[in-house]
Amino acid sequence: MSNEEKVYQPTYRPLTRYLAELVGTLVLVLMGCGSAVIAGGDVGYLGISFAFGISVMAMVYAFGGVSGCHINPAITVSMLVAKKICARDAVLYIVFQCFGAIIGAGLLYTIASGIPTYNIAIAGLGQNGYGILGSPAGYSMTSALIAEIVLTFIFVLVVHGATHERAPRGFAGIAIGLALTLIHIVGIPLTGTSVNPARSLGPAVILGIFDGTVALSQLWLFWVAPIIGGILAALIWKVFK
């Protein structure tokens, strides 16, 4: 999510950039979902929202100058539509983001399992879902689909604006982190808040291995909706830039 010139003319080797996407997504899942699994009872929805926002903000400042710090397939697809990244990089960014998310969720499960009272079927892994079985507040699939499209659109639009060459330098991480925090405050009761297909994939895969819950069967929505939202953000941003 660094300056546009760095996306067009990256100074780091491809593998370095891909690994930055892997590590950044790993941290997002481990710390964001970890706040829900390990500390959710103490910090509540507001604390979890800030955990996700702060995780992204920290990773933007850590890796923004390396890979652009997308750490989100919806952002990568949006940048591809906006012609800020080439197709080859976009595909490999997404692959490494997914691996990072799965590793992050695996680490979270390993850590959380260190206490005898942890039960993955009950506590989960911060997964996303809809309906009675998946949504924290029982929101329907239609509500979840619309919310994830709209929330992703808002978030990715902020990413485009905050990283534009005419935006104040040095503040992109703060704007992006706070935007994600705001979105989580609204979105957690709805779906647990995805706006990031990789973030949804990691917990769903680990849950599928150890518990077999509905997270994997509902995963499609958390790929389709955020990618639609990201594409819409790229198209709308072209009107403003």
N, C-alpha and C positions, 0 to 999 in steps of 0.2 A: 504494500500500500504506500510505497514511497513515491517520489516525484515521477511524473510521467516520462521524463527523459531517461530515467533509470530503467523503465520498463522497455522502452524502445531500444536502448543501448546498454544492456546489462554488463556490468564490469566483472562479475563473478562467473566462474565456470559453471556449465549446466548442472553437474552433479552437486556442486556446492549449493546452488539455489534449490534444487530438489530436496536435498537433505534439510535445508532450512525450513521448507514447507512441512516436511515430516516432523521435525522437532517442534515447530510452532503449533501444529495441530495436536500433537501428543500432549503438550503442556495445556492447551485449551481444554481438552477432554479430561485430563487428569485433575486439573485444578477446578474447572467449572463443574463437571459432574461430581468430582470429589467433594465439593462444598455441599452438594445435595445429599450424598450418601453418608459422609462422615460427620458433617456439621449441620445438616439441614434442620435438625430439631432445635438447635441453639440459635442459628442465624436467621431462619425463616426464609420466605421467598425473597425478601429485600436483600438479605445477605448473599443468597445464591446469585441474584441478579448482578450484584457488584462483583462477585467472584468471576463470573463470565466476562464482564466488562473490563475488569482489571487485568485478567489474563490476556485478553486481546490487546489491550493498551501496552502491556509489558512486551508482548511479542512483536508488536509494531516497532517499538523502539529497539528491540534486540535484532530483528531480522528485516525490518523495512528496507534497509539499504542493501540487503543481500538479494532477496527474492521478490521484494514488494510486499511480503508477508500477507498473502491472500488467506492461507490456512482455511479455505472454505471453497468448495467446488462452485458454489453459486457466484462467488466473486470472480473466480477464474473464468467461468463461462461469460459473465458480464463483461470482463475485460477483453475477452476474445471477440465478443460482438462489437465492442467499442474500438477494436483494432489496437489494443494496447499490449497484446501478447500474441505470439504466433501459435498456430494450432499444435505443433509438436510440443512446445513448452506447456501449453494448456493441458494436453492429455497427461503428460508426465507429472505436472503439478498435482492433478487430481488423483493420480495413482498413489503418489507419495503422501498426499493428505489422507487418503483412506488408510494406508498402512500406519501412519502416525496415529490416527484415531483409534484403530484397533489395538495398537500397542499401548496407548494411553489407557484405554478401557481395561485391558488385561492387567496393567500395573495397578489400576484402581481396585480391581477385583482381588488381586493378590494381597494388597494392603488391607482392604476392608475385611478380608477373611481372617485376619489376625486376631479378631475378637470372637469368642465363642457365640455371642448372641447375634452375630451377623447372619442373616438368611437372605440370599440373593432373590429368592422368590417373593419375599416380603419387602425388603429394603430396595431391591433393584440396583441399577447402576446409573441412575439419572437418565433413563431412556425417554424417548418421545413416544407419544401415542394419542389416540383419539377414541371416542366412545366411552362406554361405561368401564371397559377393561383397561383403556390406555390413557385417557385424559385425566389429569389430576382432579378436575371438577366435573368430569363426565360430559364434556362438549362433544357434539356430533362430528362425523367425518366432514360434512359440508362446512361447518364452522371452522374446523381445523384447516381445511384446504384454503379457504378464503383468508384466514388469519395468517397462515404461513406465507402466502403470496404477498399480501400487503405488508407484513412486517419485514420480510426480506427485501421488498422493493424499497421501503424507507431506509433500511440499514445500508443497502448497497448504493443507494443514491447519495447517502452521506459519505460513503467511501469515495465515490467519484469526485464529489465536491471537495472533500478534505484533502485529497491528494492531487488536486489540479494545480498546475504550475502557478496560477494566480492566487491560490489560497495562501494564507499566512504560513510561513515555513516553521516547522518544528512543532506544530499543534495538531497534526493529523492523528496521532495516537490518542490524544485526549478526546478529540471529537468522535472518533470511531469507537473508543472504549465506552464513552458515556452514551452514545447512541445504542450500543448493544445492551448496556445496562437498562436503559429506558424500555427497550423492546422486551427484555426479559421480565420486567415488572408487570407488563401487560400480558405477555405470552405464557408465562409459567402455568397459570391455572388452566389455560386452554389446551396446551399440548406438551408442556414442559419446556417449550421454546426450542425450536431447531434453528431455523433460518440458515442452516449449514448441513448439507447432506452427509458430510464426513463425520461431523459431531454426532449425528443420529446413527450412522453405520456402526461406529465402534462399540457402543454399549449394546446395540441390537445383536451384533455378532457374538459377543461374549455371553450375553443372556441366552442366545440360541444354543450355545454349546453346553452351558451348565444348567439351564432351567427350561428352555423351550417355550418361553412366553410368547405373547402376541407381538412383541416388538418387531420381530423379523417380518411377520406377515403384513404389518402396517408400515413398513419402511418405505414402500413405494411413494407414499404421500410426501415424505420428508426428503425425497429427491425431486419429485415432480414440482411441487409447490415452490420451494426455494429457487430452483433453476428458472421457473417462469418469472418469479419476482426479480431475479437478477437480470434476466433479459429485458424485462420491462424497464428496469432502472437504467440500463445502458441506452435504450431507445429514447427514453425521456430526457436523459442527461444531454443527449445530442442537441436537444432544443435549447438548453440553457447555456451550454459552454460557449 
